Amino acid sequence: MHGVLPARIPDRVIAEIRSRKRAGLVELPKPRFGPGTGVRVISGPLSDQIGLLGALRPHERVLVLLQLLGGERRVELARGDRGG
């Protein structure tokens, strides 16, 4: 909505959505990140640590594998705390 009126969606956006239609359903784009993707923690006490994305978790959480304390550690973070 734009105030009390419906927002205008550009024709190119509508065309892109329609182009993803398969058997009556719209296919969503693949996630940008997947297991094994290199990531960098961008906030919090582990800021600037580099690791690998282990898994996407529910509720905007991610599992990241970091080299800490002489070994690989699994750390669960908020999705916004890591960067590519």
PyRosetta script that sets phi, psi and omega in degrees:
from pyrosetta import init, pose_from_sequence

init()
pose = pose_from_sequence("MHGVLPARIPDRVIAEIRSRKRAGLVELPKPRFGPGTGVRVISGPLSDQIGLLGALRPHERVLVLLQLLGGERRVELARGDRGG")
pose.set_psi(1, 151.7)
pose.set_omega(1, 174.5)
pose.set_phi(2, -122.9)
pose.set_psi(2, 89.7)
pose.set_omega(2, -171.1)
pose.set_phi(3, 72.4)
pose.set_psi(3, -123.2)
pose.set_omega(3, 178.9)
pose.set_phi(4, -98.0)
pose.set_psi(4, -4.2)
pose.set_omega(4, -179.6)
pose.set_phi(5, -101.8)
pose.set_psi(5, 150.5)
pose.set_omega(5, 175.2)
pose.set_phi(6, -63.8)
pose.set_psi(6, 141.3)
pose.set_omega(6, 178.2)
pose.set_phi(7, -73.7)
pose.set_psi(7, 147.4)
pose.set_omega(7, 176.1)
pose.set_phi(8, -86.8)
pose.set_psi(8, 127.4)
pose.set_omega(8, 178.2)
pose.set_phi(9, -99.4)
pose.set_psi(9, 127.2)
pose.set_omega(9, -180.0)
pose.set_phi(10, -57.5)
pose.set_psi(10, 144.7)
pose.set_omega(10, -178.9)
pose.set_phi(11, -56.8)
pose.set_psi(11, -35.7)
pose.set_omega(11, -179.2)
pose.set_phi(12, -65.5)
pose.set_psi(12, -32.5)
pose.set_omega(12, 177.5)
pose.set_phi(13, -69.2)
pose.set_psi(13, -44.3)
pose.set_omega(13, 178.3)
pose.set_phi(14, -61.9)
pose.set_psi(14, -42.8)
pose.set_omega(14, 179.2)
pose.set_phi(15, -62.2)
pose.set_psi(15, -40.6)
pose.set_omega(15, 178.8)
pose.set_phi(16, -62.2)
pose.set_psi(16, -44.3)
pose.set_omega(16, 179.2)
pose.set_phi(17, -63.2)
pose.set_psi(17, -45.6)
pose.set_omega(17, 179.6)
pose.set_phi(18, -62.9)
pose.set_psi(18, -33.5)
pose.set_omega(18, -179.4)
pose.set_phi(19, -68.0)
pose.set_psi(19, -18.9)
pose.set_omega(19, 179.5)
pose.set_phi(20, -90.3)
pose.set_psi(20, -0.2)
pose.set_omega(20, -176.8)
pose.set_phi(21, -73.0)
pose.set_psi(21, 126.9)
pose.set_omega(21, 178.8)
pose.set_phi(22, -135.5)
pose.set_psi(22, 119.7)
pose.set_omega(22, 178.4)
pose.set_phi(23, 52.5)
pose.set_psi(23, 41.0)
pose.set_omega(23, 177.0)
pose.set_phi(24, 83.9)
pose.set_psi(24, -2.1)
pose.set_omega(24, 179.6)
pose.set_phi(25, -118.2)
pose.set_psi(25, 153.3)
pose.set_omega(25, 177.4)
pose.set_phi(26, -98.1)
pose.set_psi(26, 121.8)
pose.set_omega(26, 177.0)
pose.set_phi(27, -77.2)
pose.set_psi(27, 130.5)
pose.set_omega(27, 177.9)
pose.set_phi(28, -82.6)
pose.set_psi(28, 151.1)
pose.set_omega(28, 177.5)
pose.set_phi(29, -62.8)
pose.set_psi(29, 152.4)
pose.set_omega(29, 178.0)
pose.set_phi(30, -67.2)
pose.set_psi(30, 148.3)
pose.set_omega(30, 177.8)
pose.set_phi(31, -59.3)
pose.set_psi(31, 145.9)
pose.set_omega(31, 179.8)
pose.set_phi(32, -68.4)
pose.set_psi(32, -32.3)
pose.set_omega(32, -178.0)
pose.set_phi(33, -114.0)
pose.set_psi(33, 144.6)
pose.set_omega(33, 175.9)
pose.set_phi(34, -141.3)
pose.set_psi(34, 168.8)
pose.set_omega(34, 178.5)
pose.set_phi(35, -52.4)
pose.set_psi(35, 135.4)
pose.set_omega(35, -179.7)
pose.set_phi(36, 93.5)
pose.set_psi(36, -8.0)
pose.set_omega(36, 178.0)
pose.set_phi(37, -71.4)
pose.set_psi(37, 133.9)
pose.set_omega(37, 175.6)
pose.set_phi(38, -68.8)
pose.set_psi(38, 135.0)
pose.set_omega(38, -179.8)
pose.set_phi(39, -136.1)
pose.set_psi(39, 159.7)
pose.set_omega(39, 174.9)
pose.set_phi(40, -127.1)
pose.set_psi(40, 130.1)
pose.set_omega(40, 177.0)
pose.set_phi(41, -70.6)
pose.set_psi(41, 129.1)
pose.set_omega(41, -174.0)
pose.set_phi(42, -108.7)
pose.set_psi(42, -2.8)
pose.set_omega(42, 176.6)
pose.set_phi(43, -156.6)
pose.set_psi(43, 164.4)
pose.set_omega(43, 178.4)
pose.set_phi(44, 89.5)
pose.set_psi(44, -174.5)
pose.set_omega(44, -175.7)
pose.set_phi(45, -65.9)
pose.set_psi(45, -19.3)
pose.set_omega(45, 179.3)
pose.set_phi(46, -100.8)
pose.set_psi(46, 16.8)
pose.set_omega(46, -178.7)
pose.set_phi(47, -50.3)
pose.set_psi(47, 137.1)
pose.set_omega(47, 178.7)
pose.set_phi(48, 76.7)
pose.set_psi(48, 1.7)
pose.set_omega(48, 174.6)
pose.set_phi(49, -73.5)
pose.set_psi(49, 139.7)
pose.set_omega(49, 178.4)
pose.set_phi(50, -104.6)
pose.set_psi(50, 138.2)
pose.set_omega(50, 179.1)
pose.set_phi(51, -157.0)
pose.set_psi(51, -163.8)
pose.set_omega(51, 177.8)
pose.set_phi(52, -118.9)
pose.set_psi(52, 140.2)
pose.set_omega(52, 174.9)
pose.set_phi(53, -69.8)
pose.set_psi(53, 123.4)
pose.set_omega(53, 179.9)
pose.set_phi(54, -90.6)
pose.set_psi(54, -44.2)
pose.set_omega(54, -177.8)
pose.set_phi(55, -166.7)
pose.set_psi(55, 152.4)
pose.set_omega(55, 170.9)
pose.set_phi(56, -89.9)
pose.set_psi(56, 131.3)
pose.set_omega(56, -178.3)
pose.set_phi(57, -108.8)
pose.set_psi(57, 164.0)
pose.set_omega(57, 175.1)
pose.set_phi(58, -65.2)
pose.set_psi(58, 163.8)
pose.set_omega(58, 173.9)
pose.set_phi(59, 61.7)
pose.set_psi(59, 42.5)
pose.set_omega(59, 175.1)
pose.set_phi(60, 59.1)
pose.set_psi(60, 38.2)
pose.set_omega(60, 178.2)
pose.set_phi(61, -114.7)
pose.set_psi(61, 154.8)
pose.set_omega(61, 175.7)
pose.set_phi(62, -135.9)
pose.set_psi(62, 150.1)
pose.set_omega(62, 173.5)
pose.set_phi(63, -102.5)
pose.set_psi(63, 123.5)
pose.set_omega(63, -178.4)
pose.set_phi(64, -119.6)
pose.set_psi(64, 137.3)
pose.set_omega(64, 177.3)
pose.set_phi(65, -97.9)
pose.set_psi(65, 117.8)
pose.set_omega(65, -177.7)
pose.set_phi(66, -120.4)
pose.set_psi(66, 149.0)
pose.set_omega(66, 172.6)
pose.set_phi(67, -87.2)
pose.set_psi(67, 105.5)
pose.set_omega(67, -178.6)
pose.set_phi(68, -137.2)
pose.set_psi(68, 144.2)
pose.set_omega(68, 173.8)
pose.set_phi(69, 52.5)
pose.set_psi(69, 40.5)
pose.set_omega(69, 175.8)
pose.set_phi(70, 78.5)
pose.set_psi(70, 11.9)
pose.set_omega(70, 178.6)
pose.set_phi(71, -160.8)
pose.set_psi(71, 175.1)
pose.set_omega(71, 178.2)
pose.set_phi(72, -82.9)
pose.set_psi(72, 129.1)
pose.set_omega(72, -179.3)
pose.set_phi(73, -123.0)
pose.set_psi(73, 140.3)
pose.set_omega(73, 174.4)
pose.set_phi(74, -90.7)
pose.set_psi(74, 127.1)
pose.set_omega(74, -178.8)
pose.set_phi(75, -127.6)
pose.set_psi(75, 130.1)
pose.set_omega(75, 176.7)
pose.set_phi(76, -97.2)
pose.set_psi(76, 127.9)
pose.set_omega(76, -175.5)
pose.set_phi(77, -129.8)
pose.set_psi(77, 162.4)
pose.set_omega(77, 169.6)
pose.set_phi(78, -67.2)
pose.set_psi(78, 142.4)
pose.set_omega(78, -175.7)
pose.set_phi(79, -55.7)
pose.set_psi(79, -33.5)
pose.set_omega(79, -179.8)
pose.set_phi(80, -75.2)
pose.set_psi(80, -4.9)
pose.set_omega(80, -178.3)
pose.set_phi(81, -88.1)
pose.set_psi(81, 1.1)
pose.set_omega(81, 179.7)
pose.set_phi(82, -125.2)
pose.set_psi(82, 154.2)
pose.set_omega(82, 177.8)
pose.set_phi(83, -131.7)
pose.set_psi(83, 168.7)
pose.set_omega(83, -176.9)
pose.set_phi(84, -91.5)
pose.dump_pdb("model.pdb")
